[in-house]
Amino acid sequence: MTRARHDLSQEWCPWDEEDGRRPAGRLREGRSPAWLLSAVTVTVLAGGYGWLGTVVAGMAGAGVGGLVGLAVSGLLHLLVHRAVSGPPTTRPSPAPKD
């Protein structure tokens, strides 16, 4: 029994675009699902720390845990941003005026 070959020429690839437009059904320009990952991360961290705070200290602990979760997600955002942006660039000083 032979396997059918998968024809890769029919699949859409971003580097195959010629005129800058994507086929219908793909993400439109300017709309990225990246914000969704950040929103889910913040929600999971704040919710998890809030739940842990509820287990430990009731409703007051839930509030404190939620705030700690927000702080942790903000710290993670800053650390990841610094890691992926690389070393800081130096700006050239302006030319002296004559």
Secondary structure as UniProt FT lines:
FT   HELIX           8..10
FT   HELIX           14..16
FT   TURN            24..25
FT   TURN            29..30
FT   HELIX           34..85
//
